[in-house]
């Protein structure tokens, strides 16, 4: 069967302060906010779509209903930049056969996974 969709068209989630959070994602990850036109043109690449068990602790806390996973080109370089910018970064990192991983937190405490896939 041919694919019925061509990729993820958007990610929508609730926020306590949507403008401030959108500005944070734009500043630290370059994702367009409402102020800069909403549309984020990304590079083509792999995307994982994976439901997790209701009781998973992988997302960081019981209240977080989703976790963003961003593909990055140079994980160590990005982490160094984010550290300088004061972003909360988890001490844990992970190297797997399919790439390197690290985790950061947005100002509302949402855990975000950063993934540098193996080329």
Secondary structure, DSSP 4 states (H G I P E B T S, - for coil): ---S--S--------SSHHHHHHHHHHHH----GGGTS---------------TT-STTSSTT----EEEE-S-HHHHHHHHHHTT-EEEEEEEEETTEEEEEEE-TT--EEEEEEE--
